[in-house]
């Protein structure tokens, strides 16, 4: 056949393949209901590349990229823990947790005895729980989640080692993602309200938010907490000593001759307003060096394949870019003193940004982090990264990027993590709540699916909700005008939600063309929360109480943040039960859901056939990223994937299925595996591609001269047409799965015939098509002179199995 034929049909089949990825995922809601906003396919800008998830676990739990230099030499956090004689009980009260699998036998015995003593009525302070040496031992064993110890040579110490933490000899302690984004299963020591402990001891569970971690109090333990200066609430001399934070804290002030004190920094980290609310609340973290007191609630880090963009403000499209900013800025803010860091601060905050950098350098010199006579950049930054990259870019916020392979490995690991097991909920009420959730306001429901997905297995809509839509009381004052596309620095002072926009005052999504507002969160693992919204302004005694307060207009101001109220108390209760029931599920499909990718006829598969597998929770709506996170096997043999969405996978049946009568099909998404589904195997199961991608109508046919057959370009009687299909079965010579066809051309092993307009058509060739995948069957047939003219029926038969009805071709 001519090359132009194959070029043309490749384009045509490309359109068909795209449509295959969309078939079956369009929403069909009843009037007045919705399953959530689109799009069904995640736009490419949000798709993150993936590495090795096994290596990603090591990155998540133990990779510091050298930040032990900052936390040990600059902050002196481990020295502060040792000096303050922090006991295991106090560490648990700070929200730190212990991985029991990393604890050595001697310490397990000691802790076990302490638990028995406490159960018998002993004061915990008189047991091993009151021994500060046990705390140092647990840290040295790398058993405290997210706290990582290195020996003087820079080697990470083994889990459960029997040594001692020797800071004087050169041991160093760093922090990782796990300190905020891991918990344990509480199997050994659960949280205990009577002892005021929020940390736990048990097997490590990565991904869930540590809601009880007191980041501020942990930082305050450090001997030089001022080393984290730009991440605190500051006074800005360029703005007449203005300050922005949560309440009446005065802000830290640096002048040419004076520095703030450690006591002042600790007062910010642990102090409270007159109403008892903390300046730096428990369960929150302030990740950005903007000098504003803007800690926000820590978000979960599981099923990251379901969420984008990143950050509260949605300012970062890709997960690895977001994590890079955490490693190079949040866990080592001295990066802001590099040329790239200074440039970033200047661009986002002008003279205020310059002031933050200059004051920070003065503070580090004043507290001894940068010794007298030393060049600043000879001492900092501590994190090892590629330097002198474009600053302000999502992939290199401060002009720095840590090892990219580690970031991609971390992507893959975070994608694979699942939410923790569900707690108790009322299934009947949850079913009612689901209906309330999906029913529009106009139809008497809550209208939640105007923004949120109904199905938590689908990715969060990648949109940013403008803050004015989220907060009716938003009335900002412009503080500083910046160059486009950056929005002005602005703050809404007072009002019913006075801290809600703190995080957006300086940093929002405007640098990447987005709006000032909030990215949507995952609706998973909600029942462990007792405070809601990013600033935790809605506080309850339990999740049920907090969620009721969020939806109850009698308990909140009508102009407060997230003013989406539900009047009926029973509807509120039902919604709460529904939210408690939400979790991701294992992939699910049936044998009837495995169909020919051209005809969409199910019942059996053939070797080499392109099939469309329809079901639920099959994957995320990514392109390549989802296919790296999803596998399909036929009797354990991996199938090449052509497209993946949450509800449909397009895959190629391996030719290894030849001669079998059935095959077990299984789908794996992340760490979730579907039950094996048995599907019959036939020698052939042909289906003709159609240009509409629906399995009926105009067939994917080329006329003899290589043009696409159509109403305005019919085939001439007596000419040869090429019909494109899949499911032709094994070939001679045997074809390889997923490979492009080349010479010698493989012919179908099964006898092939065709009819055009109901008349037998002579088949001149049936087999693979050069330049196309081996799964694509090309059947060349002569249009019979006896065929009717016009839009006539088209069918092929391979090995006694006919293609689908309803396919047509134009003849003249």
C-alpha positions in Angstrom: 0.0 0.0 0.0 1.1 3.6 -0.5 2.8 5.5 2.3 0.1 8.2 2.1 -2.5 5.6 3.0 -0.8 4.8 6.2 -0.2 8.4 7.1 -3.8 9.2 6.5 -5.2 6.3 8.5 -2.8 6.9 11.3 -4.2 10.3 11.7 -7.8 9.0 11.5 -7.1 6.2 14.0 -5.4 8.7 16.3 -8.7 10.5 16.5 -10.5 7.2 17.1 -8.0 6.3 19.9 -8.6 9.7 21.6 -12.3 9.1 21.5 -11.8 5.6 23.0 -10.3 7.3 26.1 -13.4 9.4 26.5 -16.2 6.8 25.8 -18.0 5.9 29.0 -16.9 8.8 31.1 -19.3 11.4 30.1 -21.6 12.4 33.0 -25.3 11.4 32.7 -26.9 13.0 35.7 -30.6 13.3 36.5 -32.1 16.7 36.2 -31.2 18.7 39.3 -28.1 16.6 40.1 -24.5 16.6 39.2 -21.5 14.3 39.8 -19.1 17.2 39.8 -17.3 19.6 37.4 -15.0 18.5 34.6 -12.7 18.1 32.9 -12.6 14.3 32.6 -9.0 14.3 31.4 -6.5 16.2 33.5 -4.9 18.9 31.3 -1.2 18.1 30.5 0.1 21.1 32.5 -0.8 19.3 35.7 0.5 15.9 34.8 3.6 15.0 36.9 6.2 12.5 35.7 6.9 9.4 37.8 9.9 7.5 39.0 10.4 4.5 41.2 7.8 4.3 44.1 10.0 2.0 46.2 12.9 4.5 46.1 10.2 7.2 46.6 9.5 5.8 50.1 13.1 6.3 51.1 12.9 9.8 49.7 9.7 10.6 51.7 10.9 9.1 55.0 14.6 9.8 55.0 15.9 12.1 52.3 16.9 15.5 53.7 19.1 16.7 50.8 21.5 18.0 53.5 19.0 20.1 55.5 20.5 18.5 58.7 23.0 21.3 58.4 20.2 23.9 58.8 18.4 22.1 61.6 21.5 21.1 63.5 24.0 23.9 62.9 21.7 26.8 62.3 18.5 26.1 64.3 20.2 23.8 66.8 17.0 21.9 67.2 18.5 18.6 68.5 20.7 20.6 70.9 17.6 22.3 72.1 15.8 18.9 72.6 18.8 17.7 74.6 19.2 20.9 76.6 15.5 21.1 77.5 15.5 17.4 78.5 12.4 16.7 76.4 10.9 13.4 77.6 9.1 10.8 75.4 5.9 12.0 77.0 6.6 15.6 76.1 7.6 14.6 72.6 4.2 12.9 72.2 2.6 16.0 73.6 4.3 17.9 70.8 2.7 15.6 68.3 5.8 13.7 67.4 5.2 10.0 66.6 7.3 6.8 66.8 7.6 4.0 64.2 7.7 0.9 66.3 9.4 -1.1 63.5 12.4 1.2 63.9 12.8 0.7 67.7 15.4 -1.7 69.0 14.5 -4.5 71.4 15.9 -2.8 74.5 13.8 0.3 74.0 10.7 -1.7 73.2 11.2 -3.5 76.5 11.6 -0.2 78.3 8.6 1.3 76.7 6.5 -1.8 77.3 7.3 -1.7 81.0 6.5 2.0 81.2 3.1 1.4 79.6 2.3 -1.3 82.1 3.3 1.0 85.0 1.1 3.8 83.7 -1.8 1.4 83.2 -1.3 0.5 86.9 -1.6 4.1 88.0 2.0 5.2 88.0 2.9 8.8 87.1 4.3 8.7 83.5 7.2 11.0 84.5 8.5 8.3 86.8 8.7 5.7 84.0 10.7 5.5 80.8 8.2 8.0 79.3 9.7 10.6 81.6 13.3 9.8 80.7 14.9 12.4 78.3 17.6 9.8 77.4 14.9 7.6 75.9 13.9 10.5 73.6 17.5 10.9 72.4 17.7 7.2 71.9 14.5 7.1 69.8 15.8 10.0 67.7 19.2 8.2 67.2 17.4 5.0 66.1 15.7 7.0 63.4 12.4 5.9 64.9 10.8 9.4 65.3 8.7 10.0 62.1 10.4 12.6 59.9 13.4 13.2 62.1 16.5 11.7 60.5 20.0 11.2 62.1 23.3 11.1 60.3 26.7 10.2 61.6 29.7 12.5 61.4 30.5 11.0 57.9 27.1 12.0 56.6 25.7 8.5 56.6 22.2 7.9 57.7 22.2 5.8 60.9 20.5 2.4 60.7 17.0 2.0 62.0 16.9 0.6 65.6 20.7 1.0 66.1 22.1 0.6 69.6 24.3 3.7 69.5 23.9 7.1 71.1 23.2 10.5 69.7 26.5 12.4 69.9 26.1 15.9 68.6 29.5 17.0 69.9 31.1 14.3 67.8 29.4 15.5 64.6 26.0 13.7 64.5 23.5 15.7 62.6 19.6 15.7 62.6 17.5 16.7 59.7 13.7 16.8 58.8 11.7 15.2 56.0 8.1 15.2 54.7 7.2 12.5 57.1 7.3 14.8 60.2 4.0 16.5 59.0 2.6 13.9 56.6 2.8 10.6 58.5 1.1 9.1 61.4 1.2 5.6 63.0 -1.6 3.0 63.3 -1.5 3.8 67.1 -1.2 0.1 67.8 1.2 0.5 70.7 0.4 4.0 72.1 -2.6 5.9 70.9 -3.2 9.6 71.5 -4.3 10.2 75.1 -6.4 13.3 75.9 -5.8 12.8 79.6 -2.1 12.9 79.1 -2.5 15.6 76.5 -0.6 13.5 73.9 -1.4 13.8 70.2 1.6 11.8 69.0 1.4 8.0 68.8 3.5 4.9 68.7 2.8 2.1 66.1 3.5 1.1 62.6 4.2 4.1 60.2 1.4 5.2 57.9 2.7 7.6 55.3 0.5 10.3 53.7 -2.2 11.2 56.3 -1.9 14.6 58.0 -0.5 14.7 61.5 -3.3 17.0 62.8 -1.8 17.0 66.3 1.7 18.1 65.5 2.7 21.4 67.2 5.2 22.8 64.7 5.5 26.1 66.5 6.3 24.5 69.8 8.8 22.1 68.2 10.6 25.1 66.6 10.6 26.9 69.9 12.6 24.1 71.5 15.5 24.9 69.1 18.3 26.9 70.7 18.4 29.3 67.7 14.8 29.5 66.5 15.5 32.9 65.0 17.3 31.0 62.2 13.9 30.4 60.7 13.3 34.2 60.7 11.7 34.9 57.3 9.0 32.2 57.9 7.7 34.1 61.0 5.5 37.1 61.4 7.7 40.2 60.9 7.3 44.0 61.1 8.1 45.7 57.8 10.1 48.9 58.1 9.3 49.7 54.4 5.6 49.7 55.4 6.0 51.8 58.6 6.4 48.7 60.8 3.2 47.1 59.6 2.7 43.5 60.4 0.2 40.8 59.4 -0.6 37.7 61.4 -3.2 35.9 63.5 -4.2 38.3 66.2 -2.3 40.8 68.3 1.3 39.6 68.0 3.5 42.6 67.4 5.7 41.0 64.8 9.5 40.5 64.9 11.5 43.7 64.1 15.1 43.9 63.0 16.7 47.4 62.9 20.3 48.3 61.8 21.4 48.0 65.4 19.0 45.6 67.1 17.7 42.0 66.6 14.6 40.4 67.9 15.3 38.0 70.7 14.8 34.3 70.9 12.2 34.9 73.5 10.2 37.0 71.1 10.4 34.4 68.4 9.3 31.7 70.8 6.4 33.9 71.9 5.2 34.0 68.3 5.6 30.2 68.0 3.9 29.3 71.2 1.9 32.3 72.3 -1.8 33.0 72.2 -4.3 35.8 71.8 -6.6 36.8 74.7 -9.2 34.4 73.4 -6.8 31.5 73.7 -6.2 31.0 69.9 -2.6 30.4 69.0 -0.5 32.7 66.7 0.9 29.5 65.3 -1.9 26.9 65.8 -1.4 23.1 66.3 -1.6 21.2 63.0 -0.5 24.1 60.9 2.7 25.0 59.1 3.9 28.2 57.4 5.9 27.2 54.4 6.8 30.5 52.7 9.3 33.2 53.6 7.0 36.2 53.2 7.3 37.5 56.7 3.5 37.1 57.3 2.1 35.1 60.1 0.2 32.7 57.8 0.4 29.1 58.9 -2.3 26.9 57.3 -3.6 23.5 58.1 -1.3 20.7 56.8 -2.8 18.9 53.9 -2.7 15.1 53.3 0.0 13.6 51.0 -1.7 10.5 49.7 -3.3 9.8 46.3 -1.5 12.7 44.8 -2.5 11.4 41.4 -6.0 12.8 42.2 -5.0 16.3 43.0 -3.7 19.4 41.2 -2.7 22.3 41.3 -0.6 22.4 44.4 -0.4 24.7 47.4 -3.4 26.3 49.2 -3.3 29.0 46.5 -2.9 26.6 43.5 0.2 28.4 42.5 2.2 25.3 41.4 1.0 23.0 38.7 3.2 20.0 39.2 3.8 18.0 42.4 7.6 17.7 42.0 7.9 21.4 41.6 5.9 21.9 44.8 8.0 19.5 46.7 11.2 21.1 45.4 10.1 24.4 46.9 9.5 22.6 50.2 13.0 21.1 50.2 14.8 24.2 49.0 12.8 26.9 50.9 10.6 25.5 53.6 13.1 23.1 55.1 16.1 25.4 54.5 15.1 29.1 54.2 18.7 30.2 53.9 18.2 29.5 50.2 16.6 33.0 50.2 20.1 34.5 50.6 21.3 33.1 47.3 21.1 35.3 44.2 18.0 33.4 43.0 16.4 33.6 46.4 16.9 37.3 46.7 15.6 37.9 43.2 12.5 35.9 44.0 11.8 38.0 47.2 12.4 41.2 45.2 10.0 40.2 42.5 7.2 39.1 44.8 7.5 41.9 47.4 9.8 44.7 46.1 11.4 46.7 48.9 9.7 44.5 51.5 11.3 41.4 49.9 14.7 43.1 49.9 14.2 44.0 53.5 13.4 40.4 54.4 16.6 39.1 52.8 18.8 41.8 54.3 17.3 41.4 57.8 17.6 37.6 57.6 21.3 37.9 56.7 21.8 40.3 59.6 19.9 37.9 62.0 22.0 34.9 60.9 25.2 36.8 61.5 24.0 38.2 64.8 23.1 34.8 66.2 26.3 33.2 65.0 25.0 31.0 62.1 27.3 33.0 59.7 30.5 33.6 61.7 32.2 37.0 61.6 34.5 37.4 58.6 32.8 34.6 56.6 31.1 35.1 53.3 27.4 34.4 53.6 27.3 32.1 50.6 30.3 30.1 51.9 28.1 29.1 54.8 24.6 28.9 53.4 22.4 27.4 52.0 22.7 23.9 53.5 20.5 21.9 51.2 22.4 20.4 48.2 20.8 21.5 45.0 21.5 22.7 41.4 22.0 26.4 41.6 21.6 29.4 39.3 18.4 28.2 37.7 15.7 30.8 36.8 14.2 32.1 40.0 10.5 32.5 40.6 9.8 29.6 38.2 7.5 26.8 39.6 10.4 24.3 39.2 13.0 26.5 40.9 11.4 29.0 43.2 14.6 30.2 44.7 16.7 29.4 41.6 17.5 26.0 43.1 16.4 22.4 42.5 17.2 19.2 44.4 18.0 15.9 42.6 15.2 15.5 40.1 15.1 11.7 40.1 14.4 11.8 43.9 11.5 14.2 43.2 10.1 11.9 40.5 10.5 8.8 42.8 8.6 10.8 45.5 5.8 11.6 43.0 5.3 7.8 42.3 5.3 7.0 46.1 2.9 9.7 47.0 0.6 8.6 44.1 0.5 5.1 45.5 -0.3 6.0 49.1 -3.9 5.4 50.2 -6.0 7.2 52.8 -6.2 5.6 56.3 -9.0 3.1 57.0 -12.4 4.5 57.5 -13.9 4.9 60.9 -17.5 4.3 61.8 -20.3 6.0 59.9 -24.0 5.4 59.3 -24.3 3.9 55.8 -28.0 4.7 55.5 -27.5 8.3 56.4 -24.4 8.4 54.1 -26.5 7.3 51.2 -29.0 10.1 51.9 -26.0 12.5 52.2 -24.7 11.5 48.8 -28.0 12.6 47.3 -28.0 15.9 49.2 -24.3 16.4 48.2 -25.0 15.9 44.4 -28.4 17.7 44.3 -28.3 21.3 43.2 -29.3 24.2 45.4 -32.2 24.9 43.0 -33.5 21.4 43.4 -33.3 21.5 47.2 -29.9 20.0 47.8 -26.5 21.3 49.1 -25.1 21.9 45.6 -21.6 20.6 46.7 -20.9 19.2 43.2 -20.8 22.7 41.8 -17.1 22.6 42.9 -16.4 19.1 44.3 -16.4 15.7 42.7 -19.0 13.2 43.9 -16.7 10.3 43.4 -13.5 10.5 45.4 -11.8 8.2 42.9 -11.9 11.0 40.4 -9.2 13.7 40.5 -10.0 17.0 42.2 -11.1 19.6 39.6 -7.9 21.5 38.8 -9.5 24.9 39.3 -8.9 27.8 41.7 -11.9 29.2 43.4 -11.7 33.1 43.5 -11.4 34.2 47.1 -14.4 36.6 46.6 -16.5 33.6 45.9 -15.3 31.8 49.0 -15.4 34.8 51.4 -18.3 37.3 50.9 -16.7 39.5 53.6 -13.5 39.8 51.6 -12.7 43.6 51.5 -9.0 43.9 50.7 -6.7 46.9 51.2 -3.9 47.1 48.5 -0.6 47.3 50.3 1.8 47.2 47.3 1.3 47.1 43.6 3.4 44.7 41.7 4.3 44.3 38.0 1.9 42.2 35.9 1.0 39.4 35.9 1.4 39.5 39.7 -1.6 40.7 41.6 -1.2 43.5 44.2 -0.1 42.6 47.7 -3.4 43.0 49.6 -5.1 42.0 52.8 -8.6 42.0 54.0 -8.5 43.3 57.6 -11.2 42.5 60.1 -14.4 40.9 59.1 -15.8 37.5 60.2 -12.8 35.5 58.8 -9.9 37.9 59.5 -7.1 35.3 58.9 -8.6 33.5 55.9 -6.6 35.4 53.3 -3.3 35.7 55.2 -1.7 33.0 53.1 -2.8 34.8 49.9 -1.6 38.3 50.9 1.7 38.0 49.0 1.7 34.6 47.3 -1.1 33.5 45.0 -1.4 31.9 41.6 -1.1 35.2 39.6 2.5 34.5 38.6 1.3 31.6 36.5 -1.7 33.4 35.2 -4.1 32.2 37.9 -6.5 34.0 40.1 -6.2 34.9 43.7 -8.1 32.1 45.5 -7.9 28.6 46.7 -7.3 25.2 45.1 -9.7 22.5 45.9 -8.7 19.9 48.5 -9.1 16.1 48.6 -12.3 15.1 50.3 -10.6 12.1 52.0 -9.7 11.3 55.6 -12.0 14.0 56.9 -13.3 12.4 60.1 -9.9 12.8 61.9 -10.2 16.6 61.7 -11.8 18.7 64.4 -11.2 22.0 62.7 -12.0 23.0 59.1 -10.9 25.4 56.4 -7.3 26.2 55.6 -7.0 28.6 58.6 -8.9 26.2 61.0 -11.4 29.0 61.8 -14.2 26.5 62.3 -13.4 24.5 65.4 -15.5 21.7 66.9 -15.3 19.1 69.6 -15.3 16.5 66.8 -15.5 16.3 63.1 -19.3 16.0 63.3 -19.5 19.2 65.4 -17.1 21.2 63.2 -18.8 20.0 60.0 -22.2 21.0 61.4 -20.8 24.4 62.3 -19.5 24.9 58.8 -22.9 24.2 57.2 -25.1 25.8 59.9 -26.0 29.4 59.3 -27.1 29.7 62.9 -23.5 29.0 64.0 -21.6 31.2 61.5 -21.7 34.7 60.0 -23.3 34.8 56.6 -20.3 36.7 55.3 -17.7 34.3 56.7 -15.5 32.1 54.6 -17.1 29.2 52.9 -20.7 30.4 53.5 -22.4 27.4 51.9 -25.1 26.5 54.4 -27.6 23.6 54.6 -30.9 24.5 56.4 -32.2 21.1 57.2 -30.4 19.6 60.3 -31.1 16.1 59.0 -29.6 16.9 55.7 -26.5 18.2 57.5 -26.3 15.0 59.5 -26.6 13.0 56.3 -23.9 15.1 54.6 -21.6 14.5 57.6 -22.0 10.8 57.4 -21.4 10.9 53.6 -18.2 12.9 54.1 -17.1 10.3 56.8 -17.7 7.5 54.3 -15.5 8.9 51.5 -12.4 6.9 50.5 -10.7 5.6 47.4 -11.6 2.1 46.3 -9.9 -0.6 44.5 -10.3 -0.8 40.7 -13.5 -2.6 39.8 -14.9 -4.0 36.5 -16.7 -7.0 35.2 -16.2 -9.4 32.2 -19.0 -7.5 30.4 -16.9 -4.3 30.8 -14.0 -5.7 28.7 -15.0 -4.9 25.1 -13.4 -4.6 21.7 -11.9 -1.2 21.4 -13.4 -0.6 18.0 -16.8 -2.2 18.2 -17.4 -2.0 22.0 -18.8 -5.5 21.8 -18.0 -7.5 24.9 -18.1 -11.2 25.8 -14.6 -12.3 24.7 -11.2 -11.1 23.7 -8.7 -12.2 21.1 -4.9 -12.2 21.1 -3.5 -8.8 20.2 -6.9 -7.1 20.4 -7.2 -3.5 21.5 -9.8 -3.6 24.3 -11.7 -0.9 26.3 -12.0 -1.9 30.0 -14.8 0.0 31.6 -15.3 0.2 35.4 -14.7 2.4 38.4 -11.5 3.6 40.1 -9.4 2.4 37.2 -6.9 5.2 37.3 -6.6 9.0 37.3 -7.4 11.2 34.3 -3.7 11.7 33.4 -2.0 10.7 30.2 1.5 9.2 30.6 1.6 9.8 34.3 -1.5 7.7 34.9 -0.3 4.9 32.7 2.8 4.8 34.8 0.6 4.4 37.9 -1.7 1.8 36.4 -1.1 -1.7 35.1 -3.3 -4.2 33.4 -2.4 -7.9 33.3 -3.7 -10.9 31.4 -2.7 -14.0 33.2 0.1 -12.0 34.8 1.4 -10.6 31.5 1.5 -6.8 31.4 -0.6 -5.3 28.7 0.5 -2.1 26.8 -1.8 0.8 27.7 -3.1 3.3 25.2 -5.2 5.5 27.5 -6.3 5.6 31.2 -9.1 7.5 32.9 -10.9 6.7 36.2 -13.6 4.8 34.3 -11.9 3.4 31.2 -8.6 1.9 30.2 -7.7 1.2 26.6 -5.2 -1.8 26.5 -3.8 -4.4 24.2 -4.4 -8.1 24.9 -1.0 -9.8 24.8 -0.5 -12.2 22.0 0.5 -14.7 24.7 -3.3 -15.3 25.1 -3.2 -17.3 21.9 -4.5 -20.9 22.2 -6.1 -20.1 25.6 -9.8 -20.5 26.2 -9.9 -17.9 29.0 -7.7 -15.3 30.7 -7.7 -13.6 34.1 -7.7 -9.8 33.8 -6.5 -7.6 36.7 -6.1 -3.9 37.0 -3.7 -2.3 39.5 -3.8 1.4 40.3 -1.1 2.6 42.7 -1.2 0.0 45.5 -4.8 -1.0 44.9 -5.5 -4.2 43.0 -8.8 -5.3 41.4 -10.2 -8.8 41.8 -9.2 -11.0 38.9 -11.9 -11.1 36.2 -12.1 -14.2 34.0 -12.8 -13.4 30.3 -13.2 -15.9 27.5 -10.6 -16.0 24.8 -11.5 -16.5 21.1 -9.0 -17.0 18.3 -10.5 -13.9 16.7 -13.0 -11.2 17.8 -12.9 -8.6 15.0 -14.3 -5.1 15.4 -14.1 -2.4 12.7 -13.1 1.1 13.7 -15.5 3.9 13.0 -14.5 7.5 12.5 -17.0 8.7 15.2 -15.3 6.3 17.7 -18.7 4.9 18.7 -18.6 1.5 17.0 -21.3 2.3 14.4 -21.6 4.6 11.4 -18.8 5.5 8.9 -16.1 2.9 9.1 -12.4 3.8 9.2 -11.8 3.1 5.6 -9.4 4.4 3.0 -10.2 4.5 -0.7 -7.7 3.0 -3.3 -5.9 6.3 -3.8 -5.3 6.7 -0.1 -8.0 9.2 0.8 -10.5 8.8 3.7 -13.8 7.3 2.5 -16.7 9.7 3.2 -20.0 10.9 1.7 -18.2 13.3 -0.5 -15.5 10.8 -1.4 -17.1 7.4 -2.0 -15.3 4.3 -3.2 -15.7 3.4 -6.8 -17.1 -0.1 -7.6 -14.3 -2.4 -8.6 -11.7 -0.4 -6.6 -9.9 -1.7 -3.5 -10.7 -0.3 -0.1 -8.7 -0.7 3.1 -10.7 -1.5 6.2 -9.1 -1.0 9.6 -10.1 -3.1 12.6 -8.8 -4.8 15.7 -9.3 -8.3 17.2 -8.1 -10.3 14.2 -6.2 -12.7 16.4 -2.8 -14.3 15.9 -0.8 -13.8 12.6 1.7 -15.6 10.5 4.4 -14.9 11.2 3.5 -14.3 14.8 3.1 -10.7 15.9 4.7 -9.2 19.0 2.4 -7.3 21.4 2.5 -3.5 21.0 5.1 -3.5 18.3 4.9 -1.5 15.0 4.4 -3.7 12.0 7.2 -4.0 9.4 8.3 -6.4 6.7 7.6 -9.3 6.4 3.9 -8.3 6.7 2.0 -10.7 9.1 -1.2 -12.2 7.7 -4.1 -13.2 9.8 -4.1 -16.8 10.8 -7.9 -17.1 10.5 -9.7 -17.2 7.2 -10.9 -13.7 6.4 -13.9 -12.6 4.3 -15.8 -9.3 3.8 -19.1 -8.1 2.6 -19.9 -4.6 1.2 -23.5 -3.6 0.8 -24.4 -7.2 1.8 -22.5 -8.6 -1.2 -19.4 -10.8 -0.9 -16.2 -8.8 -1.5 -13.0 -10.4 -2.6 -10.3 -10.0 0.1 -6.9 -9.3 -1.4 -5.0 -8.9 1.9 -5.8 -9.4 5.6 -3.1 -8.7 8.2 -0.9 -6.1 9.8 -0.5 -2.6 8.4 3.0 -1.3 8.0 3.7 1.6 10.4 0.8 0.8 12.6 0.6 -1.2 15.8 0.4 -5.0 15.4 -3.0 -4.8 17.0 -4.5 -2.9 14.1 -5.8 -5.2 11.3 -5.9 -4.0 7.7 -8.3 -5.8 5.4 -8.1 -4.9 1.7 -11.3 -5.8 -0.3 -12.6 -5.1 -3.8 -15.9 -3.2 -3.9 -18.2 -5.6 -5.7 -19.9 -4.4 -8.8 -23.2 -5.8 -7.4 -23.1 -3.5 -4.4 -25.7 -0.8 -4.1 -24.5 2.8 -4.3 -24.6 5.2 -1.4 -24.1 4.6 2.3 -24.0 0.7 2.5 -23.2 -1.9 5.2 -19.7 -3.1 5.8 -18.5 -6.2 7.6 -15.6 -8.6 7.9 -15.4 -12.1 9.3 -12.3 -13.7 10.7 -12.2 -17.4 11.6 -16.0 -17.6 11.5 -16.5 -14.6 13.8 -18.2 -11.6 12.4 -17.6 -7.9 13.1 -20.3 -5.7 14.6 -23.4 -4.6 12.7 -24.1 -1.0 11.9 -20.8 0.0 10.2 -21.1 1.6 6.8 -19.0 2.7 3.8 -19.8 5.1 0.9 -19.9 3.5 -2.6 -20.6 5.0 -6.0 
